[in-house]
Amino acid sequence: MTGKRPLWTLGSGCRPSGTGGGSPQATSKRGIFRAFFQGKHALPAEECSPSCPITRKASIGEASRSFPLISDQVISCPGVSMQPPKLKAIWYSPFPVEHVNQRGQECCNGHLGIEILEAGPDYLKGRMPVDYRTKQPAGALHGGVSVVLAETLASWAAAYVVDPSKHHCVGQEINANHIRAVKSGWVYGVARALHIGGTSHVWDVRITDESNRLVCVSRVTMAVLATPNRY
């Protein structure tokens, strides 16, 4: 761990006595959770600062309120400081959202109004309108175009996870479960990789409506071919 900042550290309120305002003292994840849930000190009680809420004989309930476990935020409190790890991006190179949307204009993607919105560290997000182009005769979103949205997201995502000078990705298998009908507005799809291998990928695609209610769940298998990208 030399030279690296520990992920789990003791903050200003829970440090050995006599250390003043020095660097936080590293401790184990196990010790931190013991402090959270058992109302005990991660350090021996006699070494803990008076400002530590456990030293002040806070109840377990009070300690829980002092240390909210929120996975996507940095936690800073008198006793404990926790910083979640940063996600490593899955992309071989930065995902070109504008280029991808331009490439889709003169094909099925553009005809259905599919648009890529953003590429996060481990996901690709897009949207599709629910209108005359994408509805079935009963007036609801056609299940088939939900599948088109899912494969579009998985295909573009797979294409930029691999080295484009060496590999081209094509759809091999797709399935979908339709959960809820949508009659207007937009649906949003988010693709995340379940498996990224040398010859195949498996992508999970969740499609939701404008109220973030689940509309469709799809799983897409992509074959990775040993030929340069043709997209």
FIKEMAR-85219 format. One record per residue: x, y, z of N, C-alpha, C in turn; residue number from 1; residue in one letter. Coordinates in Angstrom, 3 decimals. Example, Ala and Ser with C-alpha at 12.3 -4.5 7.8 and 13.67 -1.06 7.14 Angstrom:
2
((13.190; -5.690; 7.800); (12.300; -4.500; 7.800); (13.200; -3.300; 7.800); 1; A)
((12.850; -2.250; 7.080); (13.670; -1.060; 7.140); (12.900; 0.030; 7.870); 2; S)
REM end
This chain:
231
((0.822; -1.208; 0.000); (0.000; 0.000; 0.000); (0.859; 1.263; 0.000); 1; M)
((2.187; 1.099; -0.004); (3.079; 2.258; 0.049); (2.831; 3.182; -1.134); 2; T)
((2.681; 4.479; -0.838); (2.497; 5.454; -1.901); (1.069; 5.607; -2.362); 3; G)
((0.144; 4.785; -1.845); (-1.257; 4.881; -2.257); (-2.098; 5.368; -1.084); 4; K)
((-3.064; 6.200; -1.366); (-3.978; 6.681; -0.335); (-4.963; 5.577; 0.012); 5; R)
((-5.071; 5.179; 1.299); (-5.996; 4.104; 1.646); (-7.431; 4.512; 1.382); 6; P)
((-8.226; 3.543; 0.945); (-9.625; 3.820; 0.655); (-10.420; 4.068; 1.929); 7; L)
((-10.118; 3.283; 2.962); (-10.842; 3.413; 4.231); (-9.901; 4.069; 5.238); 8; W)
((-10.263; 5.197; 5.804); (-9.400; 5.906; 6.735); (-10.187; 6.402; 7.928); 9; T)
((-9.493; 6.614; 9.025); (-10.082; 7.263; 10.189); (-9.966; 8.759; 10.027); 10; L)
((-11.049; 9.485; 10.262); (-11.052; 10.929; 10.087); (-10.616; 11.669; 11.337); 11; G)
((-10.880; 12.983; 11.340); (-10.339; 13.853; 12.378); (-10.914; 13.567; 13.750); 12; S)
((-12.095; 12.993; 13.806); (-12.709; 12.796; 15.110); (-12.363; 11.483; 15.757); 13; G)
((-11.626; 10.608; 15.074); (-11.346; 9.284; 15.625); (-9.893; 8.938; 15.316); 14; C)
((-8.970; 9.630; 15.984); (-7.542; 9.404; 15.760); (-6.861; 9.191; 17.104); 15; R)
((-5.708; 8.571; 17.131); (-4.999; 8.384; 18.400); (-4.731; 9.712; 19.085); 16; P)
((-4.813; 9.738; 20.397); (-4.563; 10.977; 21.128); (-3.121; 11.408; 20.930); 17; S)
((-2.924; 12.726; 20.861); (-1.596; 13.270; 20.718); (-1.126; 13.409; 19.292); 18; G)
((-1.973; 13.000; 18.312); (-1.540; 13.100; 16.921); (-1.868; 14.441; 16.315); 19; T)
((-2.680; 15.267; 17.003); (-3.007; 16.593; 16.488); (-3.744; 16.498; 15.174); 20; G)
((-3.368; 17.349; 14.220); (-4.061; 17.406; 12.937); (-3.338; 16.666; 11.845); 21; G)
((-2.644; 15.590; 12.175); (-1.858; 14.870; 11.183); (-2.720; 14.108; 10.210); 22; G)
((-2.087; 13.252; 9.391); (-2.787; 12.486; 8.362); (-3.749; 11.511; 9.000); 23; S)
((-4.883; 11.204; 8.328); (-5.812; 10.200; 8.847); (-5.100; 8.863; 9.004); 24; P)
((-5.517; 8.106; 9.987); (-4.895; 6.824; 10.269); (-5.641; 5.719; 9.515); 25; Q)
((-4.891; 4.922; 8.747); (-5.510; 3.862; 7.962); (-6.044; 2.780; 8.887); 26; A)
((-7.126; 2.196; 8.539); (-7.681; 1.079; 9.284); (-8.310; 0.107; 8.301); 27; T)
((-8.818; -0.986; 8.776); (-9.387; -2.005; 7.903); (-10.865; -1.748; 7.682); 28; S)
((-11.388; -2.289; 6.559); (-12.813; -2.191; 6.288); (-13.609; -2.861; 7.410); 29; K)
((-13.085; -3.975; 7.908); (-13.773; -4.688; 8.983); (-13.903; -3.809; 10.216); 30; R)
((-12.809; -3.083; 10.527); (-12.849; -2.202; 11.682); (-13.841; -1.079; 11.529); 31; G)
((-13.948; -0.522; 10.305); (-14.901; 0.551; 10.056); (-16.325; 0.061; 10.259); 32; I)
((-16.639; -1.127; 9.707); (-18.002; -1.626; 9.859); (-18.307; -1.979; 11.312); 33; F)
((-17.295; -2.393; 12.064); (-17.522; -2.643; 13.483); (-17.908; -1.342; 14.174); 34; R)
((-17.224; -0.259; 13.799); (-17.557; 1.043; 14.377); (-18.964; 1.462; 14.007); 35; A)
((-19.342; 1.212; 12.737); (-20.676; 1.600; 12.282); (-21.779; 0.870; 13.047); 36; F)
((-21.686; -0.445; 13.062); (-22.855; -1.250; 13.423); (-22.837; -1.767; 14.850); 37; F)
((-21.676; -1.780; 15.518); (-21.633; -2.291; 16.870); (-21.404; -1.184; 17.896); 38; Q)
((-21.272; 0.081; 17.416); (-21.066; 1.178; 18.343); (-19.729; 1.102; 19.051); 39; G)
((-18.726; 0.451; 18.419); (-17.404; 0.321; 19.015); (-16.409; 1.167; 18.240); 40; K)
((-15.238; 1.388; 18.850); (-14.189; 2.180; 18.222); (-13.411; 1.331; 17.234); 41; H)
((-13.062; 1.914; 16.082); (-12.148; 1.235; 15.165); (-10.744; 1.219; 15.764); 42; A)
((-10.424; 2.234; 16.571); (-9.203; 2.267; 17.368); (-9.574; 1.946; 18.821); 43; L)
((-8.599; 1.562; 19.647); (-8.908; 1.393; 21.075); (-9.547; 2.645; 21.647); 44; P)
((-10.513; 2.467; 22.523); (-11.299; 3.597; 23.032); (-10.424; 4.663; 23.683); 45; A)
((-9.363; 4.237; 24.396); (-8.544; 5.218; 25.089); (-7.734; 6.086; 24.126); 46; E)
((-7.612; 5.650; 22.840); (-6.859; 6.425; 21.868); (-7.759; 7.323; 21.018); 47; E)
((-9.055; 7.258; 21.217); (-9.982; 7.972; 20.352); (-10.229; 9.387; 20.862); 48; C)
((-10.396; 10.320; 19.949); (-10.619; 11.715; 20.292); (-11.951; 11.903; 20.995); 49; S)
((-12.059; 12.861; 21.907); (-13.351; 13.138; 22.564); (-14.448; 13.531; 21.581); 50; P)
((-14.070; 14.020; 20.391); (-15.092; 14.428; 19.432); (-15.729; 13.251; 18.712); 51; S)
((-15.169; 12.059; 18.884); (-15.741; 10.878; 18.233); (-17.130; 10.618; 18.803); 52; C)
((-18.159; 10.422; 17.969); (-19.517; 10.217; 18.480); (-19.652; 8.970; 19.322); 53; P)
((-18.774; 7.967; 19.094); (-18.839; 6.767; 19.926); (-18.269; 7.063; 21.300); 54; I)
((-17.210; 7.878; 21.366); (-16.665; 8.302; 22.649); (-17.716; 9.049; 23.457); 55; T)
((-18.563; 9.813; 22.757); (-19.630; 10.561; 23.443); (-20.785; 9.654; 23.834); 56; R)
((-20.544; 8.317; 23.751); (-21.535; 7.324; 24.157); (-22.817; 7.435; 23.334); 57; K)
((-22.641; 7.702; 22.014); (-23.808; 7.735; 21.137); (-24.367; 6.335; 21.013); 58; A)
((-25.660; 6.245; 20.864); (-26.283; 4.938; 20.685); (-25.990; 4.434; 19.289); 59; S)
((-26.230; 3.150; 19.054); (-26.018; 2.586; 17.721); (-26.894; 3.311; 16.711); 60; I)
((-28.123; 3.671; 17.103); (-29.002; 4.401; 16.197); (-28.452; 5.764; 15.845); 61; G)
((-27.889; 6.465; 16.838); (-27.298; 7.770; 16.585); (-26.066; 7.640; 15.708); 62; E)
((-25.282; 6.595; 15.962); (-24.089; 6.395; 15.140); (-24.466; 6.109; 13.697); 63; A)
((-25.553; 5.354; 13.511); (-25.993; 5.044; 12.146); (-26.393; 6.311; 11.406); 64; S)
((-27.042; 7.240; 12.137); (-27.425; 8.495; 11.497); (-26.202; 9.360; 11.230); 65; R)
((-25.165; 9.210; 12.062); (-23.946; 9.980; 11.856); (-23.149; 9.469; 10.660); 66; S)
((-23.293; 8.168; 10.362); (-22.507; 7.551; 9.302); (-23.420; 6.954; 8.240); 67; F)
((-24.109; 7.758; 7.424); (-25.012; 7.192; 6.409); (-24.215; 6.470; 5.338); 68; P)
((-24.599; 5.235; 5.029); (-23.903; 4.463; 4.003); (-24.522; 4.758; 2.652); 69; L)
((-23.940; 5.700; 1.908); (-24.417; 6.071; 0.579); (-23.303; 5.737; -0.394); 70; I)
((-23.521; 4.734; -1.261); (-22.433; 4.157; -2.040); (-21.846; 5.112; -3.056); 71; S)
((-22.620; 6.104; -3.536); (-22.112; 6.956; -4.604); (-21.675; 8.324; -4.096); 72; D)
((-21.458; 8.467; -2.791); (-21.007; 9.737; -2.255); (-19.801; 9.514; -1.344); 73; Q)
((-18.986; 10.566; -1.195); (-17.908; 10.538; -0.220); (-18.500; 10.847; 1.144); 74; V)
((-18.184; 10.040; 2.147); (-18.725; 10.225; 3.482); (-17.664; 10.878; 4.357); 75; I)
((-17.998; 12.012; 4.965); (-17.096; 12.692; 5.880); (-17.851; 12.971; 7.160); 76; S)
((-17.346; 12.484; 8.278); (-18.006; 12.702; 9.558); (-16.930; 12.746; 10.626); 77; C)
((-17.261; 13.082; 11.870); (-16.237; 13.201; 12.907); (-15.437; 11.930; 13.114); 78; P)
((-16.033; 10.766; 12.887); (-15.343; 9.522; 13.185); (-14.735; 8.805; 12.006); 79; G)
((-15.355; 8.876; 10.824); (-14.930; 8.030; 9.720); (-15.020; 8.782; 8.401); 80; V)
((-14.071; 8.557; 7.517); (-14.121; 9.106; 6.168); (-14.025; 7.957; 5.189); 81; S)
((-14.968; 7.862; 4.250); (-14.971; 6.773; 3.292); (-15.132; 7.334; 1.893); 82; M)
((-14.298; 6.903; 0.959); (-14.374; 7.362; -0.418); (-14.485; 6.159; -1.335); 83; Q)
((-15.558; 6.071; -2.141); (-15.715; 4.908; -3.014); (-14.697; 4.933; -4.138); 84; P)
((-14.334; 3.745; -4.678); (-13.382; 3.718; -5.785); (-14.014; 4.261; -7.053); 85; P)
((-13.174; 4.856; -7.935); (-13.658; 5.340; -9.209); (-13.767; 4.178; -10.191); 86; K)
((-14.844; 4.180; -10.983); (-15.014; 3.140; -11.980); (-14.002; 3.317; -13.104); 87; L)
((-13.435; 2.219; -13.552); (-12.540; 2.255; -14.699); (-13.379; 2.145; -15.964); 88; K)
((-13.175; 3.049; -16.911); (-13.958; 3.045; -18.145); (-13.679; 1.777; -18.943); 89; A)
((-14.733; 1.236; -19.563); (-14.598; 0.005; -20.343); (-14.199; 0.281; -21.786); 90; I)
((-14.219; 1.546; -22.215); (-14.028; 1.869; -23.625); (-12.561; 1.761; -24.035); 91; W)
((-12.344; 1.226; -25.245); (-10.986; 1.161; -25.790); (-10.462; 2.564; -26.061); 92; Y)
((-11.333; 3.444; -26.518); (-11.030; 4.861; -26.723); (-12.291; 5.645; -26.382); 93; S)
((-12.204; 6.957; -26.167); (-13.406; 7.741; -25.811); (-14.551; 7.504; -26.786); 94; P)
((-15.738; 7.280; -26.246); (-16.896; 6.959; -27.087); (-17.363; 8.209; -27.833); 95; F)
((-17.434; 8.159; -29.183); (-17.786; 9.347; -29.985); (-19.294; 9.478; -30.208); 96; P)
((-19.993; 10.062; -29.247); (-21.457; 10.124; -29.305); (-21.940; 10.826; -30.578); 97; V)
((-21.372; 11.962; -30.922); (-21.829; 12.708; -32.100); (-21.599; 11.920; -33.387); 98; E)
((-20.455; 11.284; -33.510); (-20.156; 10.492; -34.702); (-21.134; 9.327; -34.851); 99; H)
((-21.422; 8.657; -33.740); (-22.335; 7.514; -33.766); (-23.734; 7.954; -34.192); 100; V)
((-24.212; 9.069; -33.668); (-25.536; 9.566; -34.057); (-25.582; 9.947; -35.537); 101; N)
((-24.502; 10.534; -36.016); (-24.447; 10.890; -37.435); (-24.473; 9.647; -38.320); 102; Q)
((-23.739; 8.612; -37.923); (-23.711; 7.367; -38.689); (-25.070; 6.687; -38.727); 103; R)
((-25.889; 6.916; -37.689); (-27.185; 6.251; -37.629); (-28.295; 6.957; -38.369); 104; G)
((-28.050; 8.152; -38.895); (-29.113; 8.942; -39.508); (-29.736; 8.285; -40.737); 105; Q)
((-28.922; 7.645; -41.579); (-29.411; 7.111; -42.852); (-29.659; 5.613; -42.813); 106; E)
((-30.030; 5.098; -41.641); (-30.333; 3.669; -41.532); (-31.509; 3.483; -40.577); 107; C)
((-31.741; 2.286; -40.132); (-32.869; 1.978; -39.246); (-32.884; 2.878; -38.014); 108; C)
((-31.717; 3.126; -37.441); (-31.635; 3.955; -36.228); (-32.299; 5.314; -36.437); 109; N)
((-31.943; 5.979; -37.548); (-32.492; 7.299; -37.832); (-33.966; 7.258; -38.171); 110; G)
((-34.398; 6.227; -38.896); (-35.816; 6.117; -39.268); (-36.713; 5.981; -38.040); 111; H)
((-36.194; 5.336; -36.997); (-36.976; 5.148; -35.770); (-36.745; 6.260; -34.749); 112; L)
((-35.834; 7.167; -35.040); (-35.558; 8.280; -34.128); (-34.671; 7.914; -32.960); 113; G)
((-33.906; 6.835; -33.090); (-33.004; 6.420; -32.001); (-31.831; 7.389; -31.904); 114; I)
((-31.519; 7.785; -30.695); (-30.449; 8.745; -30.436); (-29.602; 8.293; -29.256); 115; E)
((-28.290; 8.291; -29.416); (-27.390; 8.011; -28.299); (-27.232; 9.290; -27.480); 116; I)
((-27.402; 9.174; -26.161); (-27.359; 10.343; -25.284); (-26.034; 10.514; -24.572); 117; L)
((-25.516; 9.442; -24.019); (-24.282; 9.568; -23.254); (-23.612; 8.215; -23.092); 118; E)
((-22.306; 8.270; -22.885); (-21.518; 7.078; -22.578); (-20.857; 7.291; -21.223); 119; A)
((-21.279; 6.517; -20.236); (-20.664; 6.588; -18.920); (-19.472; 5.651; -18.841); 120; G)
((-18.843; 5.547; -17.683); (-17.673; 4.671; -17.554); (-17.956; 3.221; -17.920); 121; P)
((-19.163; 2.740; -17.582); (-19.480; 1.332; -17.836); (-20.860; 1.140; -18.463); 122; D)
((-21.397; 2.175; -19.098); (-22.715; 2.039; -19.709); (-22.853; 2.945; -20.918); 123; Y)
((-23.847; 2.615; -21.761); (-24.222; 3.466; -22.888); (-25.719; 3.715; -22.803); 124; L)
((-26.123; 4.983; -22.925); (-27.528; 5.349; -22.779); (-28.043; 5.992; -24.056); 125; K)
((-29.257; 5.614; -24.441); (-29.900; 6.203; -25.613); (-31.394; 6.326; -25.395); 126; G)
((-32.084; 6.917; -26.371); (-33.530; 7.070; -26.256); (-34.185; 6.860; -27.619); 127; R)
((-35.505; 6.644; -27.575); (-36.280; 6.440; -28.796); (-37.682; 7.004; -28.582); 128; M)
((-38.241; 7.718; -29.561); (-39.585; 8.280; -29.382); (-40.663; 7.213; -29.498); 129; P)
((-41.761; 7.456; -28.812); (-42.945; 6.612; -28.979); (-43.919; 7.419; -29.829); 130; V)
((-43.909; 7.162; -31.134); (-44.757; 7.906; -32.064); (-45.199; 6.998; -33.203); 131; D)
((-45.694; 7.580; -34.295); (-46.241; 6.792; -35.398); (-45.225; 5.817; -35.990); 132; Y)
((-43.940; 6.107; -35.827); (-42.902; 5.234; -36.376); (-42.672; 3.993; -35.533); 133; R)
((-42.972; 4.077; -34.246); (-42.570; 3.004; -33.339); (-43.743; 2.312; -32.645); 134; T)
((-44.988; 2.752; -32.946); (-46.161; 2.128; -32.329); (-46.682; 0.970; -33.166); 135; K)
((-47.372; 0.045; -32.501); (-48.111; -1.013; -33.189); (-49.568; -0.561; -33.365); 136; Q)
((-50.397; -1.297; -34.119); (-51.755; -0.825; -34.445); (-52.632; -0.484; -33.238); 137; P)
((-52.367; -1.098; -32.086); (-53.182; -0.812; -30.902); (-52.782; 0.493; -30.220); 138; A)
((-51.733; 1.151; -30.716); (-51.358; 2.461; -30.192); (-50.271; 2.462; -29.146); 139; G)
((-49.714; 1.297; -28.834); (-48.628; 1.213; -27.847); (-47.295; 0.965; -28.555); 140; A)
((-46.222; 1.170; -27.835); (-44.886; 0.919; -28.368); (-44.782; -0.522; -28.870); 141; L)
((-44.310; -0.696; -30.081); (-44.138; -2.022; -30.668); (-42.989; -2.744; -29.961); 142; H)
((-43.225; -3.967; -29.532); (-42.178; -4.723; -28.845); (-40.951; -4.925; -29.710); 143; G)
((-41.166; -5.050; -31.018); (-40.035; -5.255; -31.915); (-39.070; -4.089; -31.948); 144; G)
((-39.588; -2.871; -31.832); (-38.673; -1.729; -31.861); (-37.948; -1.561; -30.524); 145; V)
((-38.512; -2.082; -29.446); (-37.753; -2.138; -28.198); (-36.519; -3.015; -28.384); 146; S)
((-36.691; -4.114; -29.121); (-35.567; -4.999; -29.412); (-34.542; -4.290; -30.300); 147; V)
((-35.038; -3.492; -31.251); (-34.117; -2.722; -32.104); (-33.293; -1.752; -31.251); 148; V)
((-33.941; -1.057; -30.328); (-33.215; -0.138; -29.456); (-32.166; -0.887; -28.642); 149; L)
((-32.548; -2.040; -28.094); (-31.614; -2.825; -27.283); (-30.401; -3.262; -28.093); 150; A)
((-30.634; -3.789; -29.301); (-29.496; -4.252; -30.100); (-28.653; -3.083; -30.601); 151; E)
((-29.280; -1.952; -30.865); (-28.519; -0.768; -31.272); (-27.549; -0.351; -30.176); 152; T)
((-28.018; -0.284; -28.944); (-27.161; 0.116; -27.825); (-26.045; -0.900; -27.590); 153; L)
((-26.400; -2.185; -27.607); (-25.391; -3.217; -27.369); (-24.352; -3.243; -28.490); 154; A)
((-24.803; -3.050; -29.727); (-23.881; -3.095; -30.871); (-22.890; -1.932; -30.835); 155; S)
((-23.407; -0.713; -30.592); (-22.499; 0.433; -30.530); (-21.549; 0.301; -29.346); 156; W)
((-22.068; -0.151; -28.224); (-21.205; -0.304; -27.045); (-20.102; -1.320; -27.314); 157; A)
((-20.462; -2.461; -27.874); (-19.468; -3.500; -28.152); (-18.410; -3.008; -29.128); 158; A)
((-18.822; -2.203; -30.104); (-17.896; -1.726; -31.135); (-16.775; -0.870; -30.569); 159; A)
((-17.032; -0.197; -29.442); (-16.021; 0.710; -28.894); (-15.369; 0.182; -27.623); 160; Y)
((-15.680; -1.059; -27.261); (-14.965; -1.723; -26.181); (-13.726; -2.428; -26.735); 161; V)
((-13.792; -2.858; -28.003); (-12.692; -3.591; -28.636); (-11.799; -2.637; -29.429); 162; V)
((-10.659; -3.146; -29.850); (-9.760; -2.391; -30.724); (-10.358; -2.403; -32.139); 163; D)
((-10.813; -1.249; -32.649); (-11.508; -1.227; -33.939); (-10.609; -1.580; -35.125); 164; P)
((-9.317; -1.489; -34.947); (-8.420; -1.867; -36.043); (-8.290; -3.381; -36.177); 165; S)
((-8.761; -4.121; -35.169); (-8.619; -5.574; -35.175); (-9.945; -6.331; -35.126); 166; K)
((-11.001; -5.689; -34.591); (-12.229; -6.445; -34.325); (-13.489; -5.713; -34.804); 167; H)
((-14.445; -6.519; -35.245); (-15.777; -6.033; -35.617); (-16.789; -6.876; -34.859); 168; H)
((-17.777; -6.242; -34.239); (-18.762; -6.942; -33.411); (-20.111; -6.995; -34.107); 169; C)
((-20.738; -8.168; -34.072); (-22.052; -8.346; -34.691); (-22.975; -9.058; -33.706); 170; V)
((-24.285; -8.783; -33.826); (-25.253; -9.445; -32.966); (-25.336; -10.930; -33.261); 171; G)
((-25.353; -11.739; -32.196); (-25.435; -13.193; -32.343); (-26.737; -13.763; -31.790); 172; Q)
((-27.207; -13.180; -30.695); (-28.462; -13.641; -30.088); (-29.044; -12.519; -29.259); 173; E)
((-30.374; -12.410; -29.234); (-31.042; -11.391; -28.420); (-32.356; -11.946; -27.906); 174; I)
((-32.696; -11.624; -26.677); (-34.027; -11.939; -26.144); (-34.540; -10.734; -25.391); 175; N)
((-35.835; -10.684; -25.189); (-36.439; -9.523; -24.525); (-37.698; -9.930; -23.779); 176; A)
((-37.912; -9.318; -22.637); (-39.152; -9.440; -21.881); (-39.813; -8.074; -21.828); 177; N)
((-41.040; -7.993; -22.305); (-41.780; -6.726; -22.320); (-42.601; -6.626; -21.040); 178; H)
((-42.367; -5.574; -20.291); (-42.947; -5.439; -18.942); (-44.150; -4.496; -18.915); 179; I)
((-44.063; -3.402; -19.654); (-45.088; -2.354; -19.537); (-45.302; -1.694; -20.898); 180; R)
((-46.562; -1.364; -21.203); (-46.887; -0.663; -22.450); (-46.627; 0.833; -22.288); 181; A)
((-46.202; 1.460; -23.372); (-45.980; 2.913; -23.400); (-46.694; 3.456; -24.630); 182; V)
((-47.449; 4.557; -24.472); (-48.248; 5.075; -25.582); (-47.792; 6.437; -26.094); 183; K)
((-46.896; 7.083; -25.388); (-46.425; 8.395; -25.842); (-45.111; 8.732; -25.151); 184; S)
((-44.489; 9.813; -25.632); (-43.262; 10.288; -25.000); (-42.012; 9.592; -25.532); 185; G)
((-41.106; 9.276; -24.623); (-39.836; 8.650; -24.962); (-39.602; 7.420; -24.099); 186; W)
((-38.829; 6.492; -24.631); (-38.289; 5.417; -23.807); (-36.762; 5.556; -23.829); 187; V)
((-36.149; 5.139; -22.720); (-34.702; 5.289; -22.545); (-34.082; 3.920; -22.299); 188; Y)
((-32.994; 3.652; -22.980); (-32.306; 2.380; -22.807); (-30.905; 2.590; -22.264); 189; G)
((-30.491; 1.692; -21.366); (-29.139; 1.715; -20.817); (-28.541; 0.323; -20.979); 190; V)
((-27.411; 0.244; -21.656); (-26.716; -1.027; -21.881); (-25.493; -1.108; -20.977); 191; A)
((-25.356; -2.241; -20.281); (-24.192; -2.515; -19.453); (-23.673; -3.920; -19.760); 192; R)
((-22.373; -4.069; -19.761); (-21.778; -5.368; -20.084); (-21.882; -6.321; -18.899); 193; A)
((-22.354; -7.525; -19.163); (-22.311; -8.604; -18.182); (-21.048; -9.438; -18.363); 194; L)
((-20.556; -9.478; -19.612); (-19.353; -10.254; -19.922); (-18.665; -9.630; -21.128); 195; H)
((-17.377; -9.397; -21.025); (-16.583; -8.916; -22.148); (-15.436; -9.901; -22.351); 196; I)
((-15.556; -10.720; -23.383); (-14.539; -11.726; -23.661); (-13.835; -11.467; -24.976); 197; G)
((-12.903; -12.347; -25.319); (-12.143; -12.174; -26.540); (-12.923; -12.491; -27.795); 198; G)
((-13.939; -13.361; -27.689); (-14.730; -13.754; -28.864); (-16.212; -13.442; -28.732); 199; T)
((-16.649; -13.022; -27.561); (-18.067; -12.692; -27.386); (-18.264; -11.726; -26.227); 200; S)
((-19.359; -10.977; -26.296); (-19.808; -10.103; -25.208); (-21.245; -10.479; -24.868); 201; H)
((-21.639; -10.231; -23.639); (-23.040; -10.318; -23.241); (-23.412; -8.984; -22.601); 202; V)
((-24.462; -8.349; -23.139); (-24.896; -7.029; -22.672); (-26.308; -7.105; -22.109); 203; W)
((-26.511; -6.440; -21.001); (-27.834; -6.293; -20.390); (-28.362; -4.911; -20.742); 204; D)
((-29.582; -4.858; -21.294); (-30.176; -3.578; -21.685); (-31.504; -3.403; -20.960); 205; V)
((-31.647; -2.320; -20.238); (-32.881; -1.993; -19.514); (-33.523; -0.785; -20.177); 206; R)
((-34.771; -0.925; -20.562); (-35.507; 0.160; -21.202); (-36.594; 0.642; -20.245); 207; I)
((-36.655; 1.951; -20.024); (-37.620; 2.540; -19.098); (-38.386; 3.665; -19.778); 208; T)
((-39.510; 4.060; -19.154); (-40.282; 5.188; -19.690); (-39.813; 6.489; -19.049); 209; D)
((-40.531; 7.572; -19.309); (-40.121; 8.880; -18.791); (-40.251; 8.996; -17.278); 210; E)
((-40.985; 8.076; -16.661); (-41.101; 8.042; -15.200); (-40.154; 7.017; -14.584); 211; S)
((-39.210; 6.538; -15.380); (-38.204; 5.569; -14.946); (-38.812; 4.223; -14.557); 212; N)
((-39.977; 3.906; -15.135); (-40.594; 2.594; -14.906); (-40.089; 1.626; -15.971); 213; R)
((-39.848; 0.399; -15.551); (-39.278; -0.601; -16.454); (-40.268; -0.964; -17.550); 214; L)
((-39.806; -0.909; -18.792); (-40.626; -1.227; -19.966); (-40.198; -2.546; -20.591); 215; V)
((-38.892; -2.765; -20.671); (-38.371; -3.952; -21.343); (-36.996; -4.297; -20.772); 216; C)
((-36.731; -5.593; -20.658); (-35.414; -6.090; -20.257); (-34.906; -6.979; -21.378); 217; V)
((-33.705; -6.702; -21.846); (-33.157; -7.470; -22.964); (-31.730; -7.898; -22.670); 218; S)
((-31.369; -9.055; -23.205); (-29.985; -9.536; -23.116); (-29.494; -9.805; -24.525); 219; R)
((-28.329; -9.240; -24.833); (-27.793; -9.308; -26.190); (-26.413; -9.961; -26.166); 220; V)
((-26.220; -10.983; -26.995); (-24.910; -11.605; -27.160); (-24.293; -11.099; -28.456); 221; T)
((-23.078; -10.576; -28.356); (-22.362; -10.063; -29.509); (-21.174; -10.966; -29.823); 222; M)
((-21.007; -11.299; -31.090); (-19.826; -12.042; -31.530); (-18.731; -11.054; -31.900); 223; A)
((-17.508; -11.339; -31.476); (-16.359; -10.481; -31.766); (-15.552; -11.142; -32.889); 224; V)
((-15.562; -10.529; -34.068); (-14.902; -11.088; -35.242); (-13.490; -10.527; -35.392); 225; L)
((-12.609; -11.351; -35.921); (-11.216; -10.944; -36.127); (-11.073; -10.227; -37.462); 226; A)
((-11.740; -9.096; -37.595); (-11.671; -8.274; -38.800); (-11.883; -6.825; -38.398); 227; T)
((-11.301; -5.866; -39.089); (-11.453; -4.457; -38.676); (-12.909; -4.005; -38.634); 228; P)
((-13.175; -3.073; -37.754); (-14.520; -2.525; -37.570); (-15.050; -1.937; -38.879); 229; N)
((-16.300; -2.278; -39.212); (-16.918; -1.769; -40.443); (-17.996; -0.734; -40.162); 230; R)
((-18.167; -0.355; -38.902); (-19.159; 0.665; -38.584); (-18.616; 2.055; -38.883); 231; Y)
REM end
